[in-house]
């Protein structure tokens, strides 16, 4: 398995194994966000939302394709 331009490529070429690798990388970002929220529990919701949008949402939507007509 290797990552080229942010996309995982596996030796078997299977989409399901590539999605598993992508899910593992996303999980690390989710855990970092949860740690941030726990450490900064007095921070206003607006700040937490901005951190979510900037850090976590971009990671979750990475690789998504919008198909238009």
Backbone as CSV, one residue per row, in Angstrom:
resi,resn,N_x,N_y,N_z,CA_x,CA_y,CA_z,C_x,C_y,C_z
1,UNK,0.851,-1.176,0.000,0.000,0.000,0.000,0.888,1.227,0.000
2,UNK,0.547,2.202,-0.823,1.229,3.482,-0.797,0.212,4.579,-1.102
3,UNK,0.586,5.801,-0.764,-0.312,6.941,-0.961,0.312,7.875,-1.982
4,UNK,-0.421,8.172,-3.036,0.028,9.080,-4.081,-0.973,10.220,-4.187
5,UNK,-0.509,11.429,-3.963,-1.343,12.637,-4.001,-2.554,12.518,-3.072
6,UNK,-2.363,11.882,-1.940,-3.412,11.760,-0.944,-4.366,10.607,-1.150
7,UNK,-4.201,9.856,-2.233,-5.085,8.721,-2.502,-4.348,7.422,-2.242
8,UNK,-4.939,6.545,-1.439,-4.270,5.271,-1.159,-4.397,4.293,-2.323
9,UNK,-3.305,3.605,-2.624,-3.293,2.547,-3.617,-2.831,1.275,-2.922
10,UNK,-3.574,0.205,-3.111,-3.237,-1.060,-2.469,-2.723,-2.047,-3.518
11,UNK,-2.070,-3.084,-3.035,-1.474,-4.057,-3.954,-2.530,-4.861,-4.710
12,UNK,-3.705,-5.070,-4.098,-4.736,-5.849,-4.781,-5.617,-4.997,-5.692
13,UNK,-5.532,-3.686,-5.589,-6.304,-2.803,-6.454,-7.779,-2.724,-6.112
14,UNK,-8.155,-3.253,-4.984,-9.549,-3.294,-4.578,-9.998,-1.949,-4.011
15,UNK,-11.196,-1.555,-4.336,-11.753,-0.310,-3.824,-12.042,-0.427,-2.332
16,UNK,-12.500,-1.589,-1.902,-12.839,-1.764,-0.490,-11.611,-1.647,0.402
17,UNK,-10.484,-2.169,-0.025,-9.271,-2.035,0.790,-8.766,-0.593,0.787
18,UNK,-8.926,0.117,-0.316,-8.541,1.528,-0.362,-9.434,2.354,0.558
19,UNK,-10.724,2.015,0.623,-11.631,2.722,1.525,-11.299,2.448,2.983
20,UNK,-10.866,1.237,3.297,-10.466,0.917,4.668,-9.255,1.740,5.090
21,UNK,-8.297,1.891,4.191,-7.109,2.703,4.483,-7.515,4.157,4.667
22,UNK,-8.391,4.651,3.824,-8.866,6.032,3.925,-9.624,6.246,5.237
23,UNK,-10.412,5.276,5.642,-11.159,5.379,6.897,-10.222,5.425,8.099
24,UNK,-9.121,4.694,8.054,-8.155,4.726,9.148,-7.513,6.100,9.277
25,UNK,-7.206,6.732,8.153,-6.602,8.065,8.217,-7.609,9.096,8.719
26,UNK,-8.855,8.944,8.336,-9.890,9.866,8.810,-10.099,9.690,10.310
27,UNK,-10.033,8.458,10.794,-10.221,8.196,12.212,-9.193,8.933,13.057
28,UNK,-7.974,9.030,12.578,-6.954,9.759,13.341,-7.308,11.235,13.456
29,UNK,-7.869,11.812,12.393,-8.289,13.210,12.444,-9.481,13.399,13.384
30,UNK,-10.382,12.457,13.386,-11.539,12.523,14.282,-11.079,12.480,15.734
31,UNK,-10.134,11.606,16.032,-9.632,11.499,17.402,-8.907,12.769,17.837
32,UNK,-8.203,13.422,16.915,-7.560,14.699,17.229,-8.604,15.769,17.539
33,UNK,-9.698,15.785,16.788,-10.756,16.758,17.037,-11.424,16.496,18.385
34,UNK,-11.673,15.237,18.701,-12.268,14.893,19.995,-11.341,15.312,21.130
35,UNK,-10.061,15.111,20.962,-9.091,15.534,21.970,-9.117,17.050,22.140
36,UNK,-9.219,17.789,21.038,-9.296,19.251,21.097,-10.531,19.693,21.868
37,UNK,-11.665,19.067,21.599,-12.911,19.447,22.268,-12.830,19.155,23.765
38,UNK,-12.232,18.024,24.128,-12.123,17.673,25.548,-11.174,18.603,26.295
39,UNK,-10.077,18.987,25.643,-9.107,19.868,26.298,-9.624,21.293,26.409
40,UNK,-10.434,21.717,25.466,-10.924,23.091,25.405,-12.433,23.129,25.595
41,UNK,-12.905,22.630,26.715,-14.350,22.542,26.920,-14.989,23.888,27.228
42,UNK,-14.209,24.920,27.538,-14.783,26.236,27.821,-14.797,27.135,26.585
43,UNK,-14.255,26.635,25.478,-14.242,27.411,24.238,-15.669,27.487,23.695
44,UNK,-16.080,28.642,23.186,-17.436,28.761,22.636,-17.681,27.796,21.468
45,UNK,-18.937,27.495,21.269,-19.326,26.561,20.208,-18.901,27.057,18.835
46,UNK,-18.933,28.367,18.634,-18.574,28.929,17.330,-17.126,28.567,16.971
47,UNK,-16.243,28.619,17.944,-14.841,28.272,17.697,-14.708,26.784,17.392
48,UNK,-15.419,25.965,18.136,-15.378,24.524,17.886,-15.909,24.209,16.490
49,UNK,-16.939,24.919,16.085,-17.508,24.710,14.750,-16.516,25.102,13.664
50,UNK,-15.793,26.204,13.883,-14.790,26.630,12.894,-13.653,25.629,12.789
51,UNK,-13.230,25.081,13.919,-12.187,24.054,13.898,-12.708,22.815,13.181
52,UNK,-13.945,22.448,13.449,-14.550,21.297,12.766,-14.578,21.520,11.264
53,UNK,-15.042,22.685,10.842,-15.128,22.976,9.409,-13.751,22.994,8.754
54,UNK,-12.776,23.594,9.430,-11.448,23.746,8.833,-10.664,22.444,8.813
55,UNK,-10.702,21.711,9.899,-9.837,20.543,10.015,-10.523,19.229,9.660
56,UNK,-11.656,18.994,10.245,-12.267,17.675,10.118,-13.126,17.541,8.864
57,UNK,-13.923,18.528,8.560,-14.826,18.430,7.418,-14.054,18.328,6.112
58,UNK,-12.951,19.066,6.001,-12.153,18.986,4.782,-11.540,17.596,4.617
59,UNK,-11.157,16.990,5.726,-10.592,15.642,5.680,-11.662,14.619,5.300
60,UNK,-12.861,14.782,5.846,-13.935,13.848,5.541,-14.375,13.923,4.087
61,UNK,-14.385,15.135,3.531,-14.846,15.306,2.158,-13.742,15.134,1.128
62,UNK,-12.506,14.904,1.565,-11.410,14.703,0.653,-11.657,13.456,-0.171
63,UNK,-11.597,13.580,-1.455,-11.806,12.433,-2.330,-13.234,12.291,-2.786
64,UNK,-14.148,13.096,-2.281,-15.532,13.015,-2.745,-15.652,13.716,-4.098
65,UNK,-16.474,13.164,-4.940,-16.662,13.723,-6.268,-18.114,14.169,-6.387
66,UNK,-18.302,15.391,-6.835,-19.641,15.900,-7.073,-19.936,15.741,-8.555
67,UNK,-20.989,15.006,-8.848,-21.357,14.746,-10.224,-22.505,15.669,-10.589
68,UNK,-22.312,16.478,-11.596,-23.351,17.391,-12.047,-23.950,16.945,-13.367
69,UNK,-25.070,17.495,-13.663,-25.710,17.088,-14.930,-25.325,18.010,-16.047
